[in-house]
Amino acid sequence: MVDASPVLKLEAVSKTYNPGTPAEVEVLHQIDLTLQHGEFVALMGPSGSGKSTLLNIIGLLDRPSAGGLFIDGQNTADLNDSELTSLRGHSIGFVFQSHFLISAFTALENVMMPMLVDQRFPNAAMRERAHTLLAEMDLDKWEDNLANNMSGGQQQRVAIARGLAMNPALILADEPTGNLDTKSTDTVFEMMRRVNVKDKTTFLIVTHNLDLAQRCDRIIEVVDGRIVRATK
Amino acid sequence: MNSWIPFEWTAAIRFLKEGRMQTAFIITGIAIGVAVIVFMAALLTSLQSSFISLVLTSQPHIKIIPQDELARPLRIAQPGSEVLRVEQRPAQRLRSIDQWQSINRQLWKRTDITQVSATLSTSALAIRGDTTQSISLTGIDADSYFRIVKIPDYLKLGTPVLGSDSIIIGTELAKNLGVTIGDKFNVTGANNAAQILTVSGIFDLRNEGANETNAFVALRTAQTLSNLAGGVTTINVNVQDAYAAQTIAETIETSTGNKVESWIKTSADFFAAVRTQAISFGIIEGFVGLSVAFGIASVMVVSVIQRSKEIGILRAMGTSQKQILTVFLLQGGVLGFFGSLAGSALGGAAFVIFHTVVRQADGKEIFPFVLQPSLFVIAILLAITTGVAAAAMPAFRAAKLDPVVAMRG
């Protein structure tokens, strides 16, 4: 069961690099996309098709050259860098292929990080939330370990827990299982799915794994900067 | 990790702790730089304190002497005519300061003056047997004069007591005349006024010329020997703030009409030497500080490159540019703080050892030990400022990193 209001809406989004120069290249063309609350969506496409650019734009790390981008109904076109950073921190969680945990901090501290950056959470609440998330990822026994001392699968689960720390409406996962073995891939996928079902958190997962994609609610396929197929 | 410690502080400290080898090396580098600066600054302060103390204990802050005598033309030019004249500068007689007792009383009333002592300086001949030597004789009121010029501090033999027939002389004069404490010799002043005086003290001003020519007698004895009964040639003055001596001297000159000289004017060469020394030390300290700053900057540049992916992910999870900037500025400041703490201890210890080990031949200290706590406070504050300033460029670079580019590495 999904909510009717869209958590994300893209209207004719285009992205052009080096505009007005001989090296000008349009990598996204007139993308229209809507994600509803609680959806679990796979984004597929060959390398160089524009998936990462699309994900960066959706994640407010990059701006579109044209078109509209709405997060929870809010038009992002009028926001300055500081407002975009704040919106990103509160509404979007990231999970990357290479985890990108902060090596100087423990698993628990990495999960607490977005809340610490936000500076609005009491210490006890922050710890409790991080502890709960790690427990959900079956990592409560590892919470005091430095990120570097954990396996790839464990690190990726910590990264998912960190992505969920601010209870965002949307999680963007860029090949989250790309570096994991089959067993860890299944574990990580199942944990994301469990969160999706339990909290109605929307997931947009970039993957090359067709088997995983087929276990999602929808598959969106991008080729040459255009959405060529969207299948249930 | 606690919410009451700002994220920026936590991240800065953790990043430094994680790169502990790098951090240890740069803190050592900063410590050595700060130690050199602390040591040199302490040495300079001590040397200058020694020089100034030497200068100020061997002369008054201000001297009041009579105006030079000028030739007075007898013929005055009438309106419409000119008088052509050749003026020859007259020889300067030994003259007393007019109304010196009144001036003395006037000076004592001033709150910025701490000591006043009238003296009479004249030349005389010291004669013993076949030996005759010209001397510079100063008649003093021992009680007040020794509070200005610390002759008792330089006494090698005898006591700083002056009766009407006693004299205090320098080591060289004592050697030349072959006298010691209790011996007598003849002193002949102006107009052949002579008196036999007994040596009551022998001083060493650490200057051969001064030890050979200077001698001190009671004021009344000098007045008798110079035929200047009741007169004085100089009023010596010490003031609260030695560095305000010139300003005070100018006001005294205006109010008394006498010639007034301050130690600042008469010791201009000394001040130039002190200033040159301070500038040299300052230049060396500046270059050391610069090398410390470049050391911090280079470590921070490397740190930003090493952590670009982490900066990217921090930005992605909502960390503002200002927060990233603060994280790296704090690292510079923290490096400066701990480096300067270690450097202050190292520099202070080196100065203590230097002062203890390096001594004069007779075991006395070469300079007084002056190590003010404010020196450490200033060194630490400067090091923190330098650390933050040196980290500024790398910190701005980190803050401006595009998160997408940063995460791509």
Interface residues (C-beta under 8 A of the other chain):
Chain A: N56 G59 L61 D62 D81 S82 T85 S86 R88 G89 H90 G93 F94 F96 S98 F100 I102 S103 A104 F105 E109 M112 M113 P114 M115 L116 V117 D118 Q119 F121 P122 N123 M126 R162 M166
Chain B: M1 N2 S3 W4 P6 F7 T10 A11 R14 F15 K17 E18 K309 E310 G312 I313 L314 R315 A316 M317 G318 T319 S320 Q321 Q323 P403 V404 M407
